[in-house]
Amino acid sequence: MSSTLMEGFLPFEHEPYFNFKDAQVAERQRAAFTQVREQYLGRTFPLIVDGQEVQGEGTFDVRNPADTREVVWSFQKATPAQLGEAVQAAQAAFEEWRFTEPFQRATIFKRAAELLRARRMEFNAVMTLENGKNWFEADGEVAESVDHFEVFARETMRWATGKPVYPMPDEHVTTVYEPLGVVACISPWNFPSAIPLGMALGALAAGNTVLWKPASETPLSSYLMIELLFEAGLPRGTVQFLTGTDDVLGDPLVDHPGVRMIAFTGSKEIGCRIYERAARVQPGQKWLKRVIAEMGGKDPTVVCADGDLEAAATGIVQAAFGYSGQKCSACSRVIAEESVYDDLLARVVEKARGLKVGLPEENADLGPVITQGSAERIQTYVQEGQGRVRLLLGGETPDVGERVGGYVAPTILADVPADDALFQEEIFGPVLAFTKARDWQHAIELANDSEYGLTAAFYSRDPRKIDEARKKIHVGNLYVNRKCTGALSGTHAFGGYGMSGTNAKVGGPDYLFWFLQTKTIAQRY
């Protein structure tokens, strides 16, 4: 990247996390919850179509998963007509936004980073009330969102320069990148800030416009982020914000002939459905739709006999039970060599036993899973598995007083066979399966015994074993001697292999390419 293009950009540094062990910092976070409740509780929020706040056809309630008796706010149900209007508005805005100067886009993102820094605790509190993250998990995600703004500002400038080609004696030849059109960003509830923002910034940085469809469980985290972008100077027509039901914003959104690309994060089932439907050319459609999808994982941690067992146990507990295991990158399988299996298992059980299940607003270690239905599905896996494996921890419903929600205790199951559902299927909850390997090579084989390939961790002190793991563990993100969660934007480009998705690596140096098309221009002298 040329120094001229990067004038005004300081060297990138990741946004530091708040230290909630500091009493003054903790008090500021508690005050933010009070502020959010005073400012947003009970309000109904609009759609944003063609830059205007509009009402839908009815509304739906968003409930606090920590106590589902509490309705925190409400959002609109978009109509089929409003979907059509939003696509048209995005197409119209694209004709202007596509030709904006890259430095203008980068400046908007930089300004948005500053605005978000000033409101981080507010965004933390909103997220906690929507999806049940504790302070640490929410703050980690909002800090990642700040990083996204900074990273994508720089990536906007880097991709603006095009790429050099081998010269011709009588022609001037350039390779440049151009935007695609309207990008539908369909995001999940577990990362309602960083995931939709990453997809949307990829689209906007490349010069596309966005249809932003958040999960119905967590729409305010998205709405506030979009309003922050507008405050930073983003033209309002570049992002259309739509909430509502799947019969309007599911298949019809994917199928719409005016949508050029779909960026999706969510379940394997829905991701495969989107991939299939997007392949059909609809009447009036003038392109093959592009799809990027991140669809989950069944992420292993491999521990070799020579590994640091204490560090491995700490990393396993953090990666398995952080945010109640509701991360696509969460550790859900531990594969340990038999000589250290029992020792490692005992350490993990001891550490997990000390975790507190409670109210995320009070910063408990584990809050609820997103819904009561999710809790019941998770408990079914555990109950059915008890007849086949050893239950060492959990399995019961924790006591959280009179609160109503999907609370699940940290659960550890041992001696899980490789063909068991507990080993193979994504449970998406605080359930950890332990499996014994004959040796470290067998452990790598077991790690690869999955249709998924998102993240993995590998613990060993032996350079030869580490080298083999780096080559043979089939995942998009491999972490050596550290936990398998906690990817940082701009450093740990994130995206998986196999049924974990299309391997578009958000926050990485190649991500914008997915939102661009390549033009070669040859001009004869």
N, C-alpha and C positions, 0 to 999 in steps of 0.2 A: 504494500500500500504506500502510495507516495506521501511524502511529508506535507505537500501542499493540501492534499485531500484531508489529512488528519490534523490540520491546525485546529487548536482549541480542544483537542481530545487528550486528556491526561491518560497515563498508563492505567489499564483496567485493573481494578481490585474488587474482589467479591464483597458484597455488603455484609458487614459484621452483624451478628445476632445480638439481641438484647440479653443482658445478664439479669435474669429474673431472680437470682439469688440476692441481688442488691435490693434492699427494702424499698428504696426510693423508686427504682425502676418497676418493681412489682406494684407499688401503689399507683403509679401512672397507668399501668395496664388495668388495674381494677377500676380506675376512674374512666378509662375508655369504655368499659362495659356499661357503666352508668350513662355515659354520653350517648352510646349507640342505642340503648334502650329508650332514652328520652327523645332522641332524634328520629328513630326509624320504627320503633315498636308500634304495630297496629296500622302502619301506612300501606297503601296500595300503590304499586309502581307501574309505570306505563310501558308499552312497547315503544321502540324508536324506529320509525319508518320515514325515509326521505328527510331525515333530520328533525322530524317532528315527533313530539310525544303524543301517542294515540292510544285509545282504549280498544280492547278486544271485545269478544263476545263472551262475557262472564270472566270470572277470576278463579284462582286457586290459592289455597293457603300454604304457606311454608311453616313447618313446625320445628320446634327445637328438639333434636333427637335425644337430648339429655333428659327431657321431660316432654313427651309428645302431647301433653295436655295444653301446652303453651303454643299458640299461634303467634309467630314473631312478625310476619309481614305477608303481604299477598301480591300476586302478579297476574297479568292479563293472559287470557287464552286467545291467541291469534287465530284469525279466520283464514280459510283458503284464499279469499280475495286479498287479504293483507300479505300473505306470502307472495302472491303474484306482484303486488305493488312493491314489496321490498326488493324482489329480484330486479324489477324494472328500475327502481331507484339506484340500486347498486351498479347496474349496467351503465346508467347515465353518469354516475359519479366516476366510474372507471375511465371514461373518455377524457376526463380532466386529470384525475389523480395519476394516471399512468405516465403523464408527461411532466410531472413535478420534478424538480431538481432533487437528486438524492440527498444533498446537504439539508434541504428543507425537511425531508422526512426524518433524517437523523437528528436534526435540531428539536423536532417535536418529541421524539423519543427521549432525548436528554432532558428536556423540560419535564416530561412526565415522570422520569426517575426522581427528579427533585421534589415534585409534588407528592409522590408516593412516600418518599422518605419522611416527609412532614406528617403523614397520616398513617404510618405503619400500625400503630397500636389500635386505631379505629378499625382498620381492615382486619387485623387479628381478631378483634372482638366479633365483628360481623361473621367471619368464617367460623369461629367457635360456636356461635348460636345457630349457624346453618348446618354444619356437618359434624360437630362434636369433637373437633381437634382441641387438644390442650394448648396452652400458651406457647410451649416450645415448638410444637408441630406447626401451628398456625404462623408463628413468627418466621420459622424456617422457610415456609412457602412464600410469604410476602416479601421476605428478603430476596428470595429467588426471583420474584417478579421485578424487583428493582434491578437485579442483575440482567434480566431479560431486556429491559429498556436500554441498559448500557451496552450490552452485547449486540443487540440488533441495530443500534445506532452505528456501531463500528462496522457491522456486516453490511449494512446498507451502502456505506462508502466503499468497502472493499469490492463488492460485486459490481459497482458502477463503472469500474475501469475496464471491463471486458477481459479477454484473454489474448495473449500474443499468438500468432500463427507463423508458420514457416513462410518466408517471403517469396514473391514472384518478381522477376526482373522488370516486367512491364505493367504490373497491377499493384494497387494499394488494397490489401485485403484485411478486413477486421472481423472479429467474432464478438458479437454483443449479445446481451441478454435482455429479453423483453418480458413483461408480465403477461399473465394468462387471461385474466378477466375476473369473474365473480367467484369467490372461494367461500364455501359453506364450512364453518368451523363448528363441529358438534363435540361437546366436551362433557366430562363426567363430573360427579359430585365430590370425588375424594380430593381433587386438587382444583378447586373452582376458581382460583386466581392464576396460578402459574401455567397450568395446562392450556386453557383457552387463550391466555395472553400470548404464550409462545407460538401457538398456531396462527393467531391473528397477526402478530407482529411479523412472522414469516411472510404472510400474504401481503401485508401493508408495506413492509420494507422493500418488497419486490415490485411494488406498484399496482397490486391488485386491490380490489375492494372486498368487503367481508359481510357475510351473513352470519351473525354470532348467535348460536342457539345453545344456551347453557342447560345444564341439568335442572330439572324442576325442583330438586331438593335444595339447590344452592344458587338461585338467580341473583341475589343482591350482590354477592361478591363480584359477579360479572358486570352488573349494571353500574356499580360504583367505579369499576375500572374503566369502563367505556366513557363515562362522564368525565373521569380524570383525563383521559386522552383528549377529549374535546376541549377541556379547559387548557390543555397544553398546546392547543392549536390545530389538532387534527380536524379537517373539514367534516362536518356532521354527516354528510351523505356517504362517506367512505365506509361506515359501519352501520348496518341495520341490526337491531336487537329484537329478537323474536323469542317469546316464551309461549308455552301452551302444551297441547296434547300431541301424541304420536300420530294420530290419524291425520293431522295437518302438517306437523313438522318432522315426521318420520320419513316414510317412503316418498310422499309428494315433494319434500325438499330435495331428497337425493335424486329423484327422477326429473326434476324440473329442467327443461332444455336450456334455460338461461344460466344454469350453474355450470361453471367450467371445471371446478375442482372441489373435492370434498376432503377436508382434513378432520379426522376422527380419532378420538381416544375413548375407549370403553371396553366392553366385553368382546370376547371372541365371537360369540353368536351374532351380535349386532354388526361387528366389523366385517364378518364374512358376508352378511346380508347386504351391507352397503357395497362391498367390493363387487358382488354379483350384479346388483341392480345398476350400479354405475357403468357397467360394461355394455349395457343396452343403449343403443342410439335411439333417442326419442324423436318423434316427429318435430321437425324444425331445428334439431340440434346439428351444429356444424363442426363438431369436434368429438374426439374421444376423450371422455372425462378422465382426469387424473385423480387418483385416490392415494392418500397416505393414511395409514391406520396403525395405532398402537393398541394391542388387544390383550395385554395381561401377561402373566407369567406363573411359573411354578418354580421359584428360584431356590437353588441349592447353595448351601455352605459346605464345602469339603474341608475336613480337618485331618491333616496327616499326623502320624505318630510323632514327628519331630516339630510340630507346630506349637506355638505359644497358646496353651490351653486356656489360660486366664483371659488373654486378649480375645481369643476366639469366643469364649463363653459370653463375654461382655458384648461383643459385636453381634452375636446371634440373638441375644435377648433384645437388644436395641432394634435390630432389623426385623425380628419376628413380631414384636409386640408394640412397637411404635405405631401410633394411631390405630391401635387394635388390629394390626395386620392388614389394614385396608389400603395397601399400596401395591401397585402392580410389581414393584421391585422388592416386596417384602420377602424375607427368608421364610419359606414354609417347609423346607426339607433340610435336615442336617445329615450329612453322610460322613461318618467318621471311621477311621481304621479301628479294627477290633481291639487292638492293644490299648487304645486310649478311650474307647467308646464309653465305658462305664464312668470313668473319671470325668470326662467332658459332660456327660449327661447329668451327673450329680451337680456339677458346677452350674449348669444352665438352670436346672430345677431350683436350686437354692436362690439364684439371682431372680428368677421369675416369681418365686414365691413372695418376694418382697415388694412386688409391684402393687400399687393401690388402684382399685377400680372405683371410680366415683365421678363427680361432676367436672367436666372439662373446664367450665367457667371458673372453677376453683383450682385448676391446674393439676388434677389427678393424673396419675401415670397413664391410665387407660380410661377413656370414656366409653360411650355406647358405640355399637356398630350403627350404621345409618338408619335402619328401620327394624321394627320388631320382626318383620318377615325375614330379613337377613339373619337375625339372631336365631330364628327357628330353623332356617336352612343349615346354618353352621352347626347347631346342636344336633341336627339329624346326622351329619357326618360323624360327629363324635360318638353319639349313641350307637350307631351302626358299627363303628370301628372298634368299640370296646370288646366285642366278642372275638376279635381277630388279633388285637395288639394289646400292649400294656398301657393303661392310663396312669400317668405318674402325677399329673397336676391338672386341676380344673375339672371340667365336666359338669359343674353345677352353675346355677344362676347366682351371681354375687348379690349381696344385700346392699342396696343403694337407697334404703328408706322407702318413702312413698312415691318416689319418682317413677314415671312410666317411660320405659325405653328399652332398646335392644341391648341390654348389658350382657356381655359374655366374659367369663373369667379367662385369664391366660391358661391355655391348655397345651399339655405336652404328652405326646403318645410315642411309645418306644417300640422297637423291634418291628417296624413297619416294612412289609415286603415291597419290592419294587413294582409289583403288579397290582398293588392295592390302590383304591381310589384316593386314600389319604396321601399317597405318594405321587399320584398322577394328575389329580384334578385340582384346579384352582378353587380354593375354598373362600378366600377373601375375608379372613377373620383371624382372630388371635389363636390359631391352631398350628402347632409345630410338630412335624413328624421326624423321628430319629430312625436312621437306618444304618446298619453295620456293613462295612466293607472289608473284604479279605485283606486288601492292601491298597496303597495309594492309586495304583493303576486301575484297580476295580472301582475305586471311589470316583475316578473321572468317568468311567463307563456309566456308572449309576447317575452321575450328574447329568450326563447327556441323554439319559433314558427318559425323554419327555418330548411332547410335541411343541413345547414352548422353548424359548431361548432368549430371555430378556436379560436378567442379571445373574451373577454367581459370585461367591467369595471362595477364596482358596487360601488356606493357612498352612504354611510350611516355611522352614528356615533353609531348605536345601535348594540351591540355585538350579540344579538339574530338574528337580520336580517342578519348580516354578516355571521353568522354560517349557516343559511338557504341558503344563496346565495352560499356559498362554497360547500354545498352538492348538490344543485339542479340546478345550472346553468350549462348547458351541453356543455362545451367547453373544449378544451385542455389547454388553458391559460386564467385564470381568474385573473384580477387585481382589488384589493380592494382599493378604494380611490386614484387611480392614473389612468392615461390614458392607453388605451389598445394597444398602440404601444410601440416600444422601448425595445424589448426583448434583453437581454445581454447574449452572449455566455458563457456557463459554469454555469450560474445562472438561467436564465429563459428558461429551456428546451422547445423548440418550435415545436409544431405540434398539429393538431386539430382532432376533432371527426367528425362523420357523413361524409358528402360529402366534408368536408375540407381535407380528405385524410386518410392515413393509420396510423396516430398518431406516426410515427417515430419522436422522439424528438431530433432534431439537437441541439448540444451543451449541451446535457444532459448526465447523467451517464449511460443510457442504449443504447445510439445511436449506438455504435460500434457493439452491438449484431446483429443488422440488417445486417451487412456486414460479419458475421462469421457463421460457422457451428460448432456444438459441437461434440467432440469425447470423448468417455469413454474408458479408457485403464485399463484393469485389469490384473495384473501379479501375478501369484501364487508363493508363496515362495518355 
